[in-house]
Amino acid sequence: MNRIIDLGKYIEIGINWLERNFSFLWGAIDDSISWTVNIMNDLLLSIPFGAF
């Protein structure tokens, strides 16, 4: 099949550009999500077993 626009190539170029130029942002997002999940995990584990 002949493709007029190779969409996968352009998506890959765009994602690589985002990774190069905004890596600090992805790190901050990753850290904040990890912190939120850890806090929720600690909170849920602190509930006594008898409450269920």
N, C-alpha and C positions, 0 to 999 in steps of 0.2 A: 504494500500500500504506500503510495506516495503522499507524504505529508507536506502541506503548504507551510505550516508553522510548526516547528518542533517545540511544543509547549514545555516538555520536560526539561529541555536544555535551558530555557529562559527562567523557569522556576528554580532550577539548581543554581544558576548565576545569581538570582535574587536572594536566595537563602544564604549562599556563601558571602554575599555582600553584607547582609544583615549580621551574620556571625562575626565578620571582621570588624565592622564599624560599631556594633552595639553589644559587644561581649560583656561589658560592664553592666548593662541593663539586664541581660539574661542572668548574670550571676546574682544580681540583687533580687530579681524575681524568684530565682531558685532558692536563695537564702530565706526569703520571706515565706514562701510556701512551706519549706522544710520546718521553719520555726513554728508556723501555725499548726502543722500536722503534729509536731512533737508536743506542743502545749495541749492540743485536743486529746492526744493519746494519754498524756500524764493526767489530765482532768478525768477522763473516763476510767482510767485504772485506779484513781483514788476513791471512787465510789465504792462503798462497802459491798461485799458480795451478797449480804443479806437483803439489800435493797431490791434485788431482783427476785 
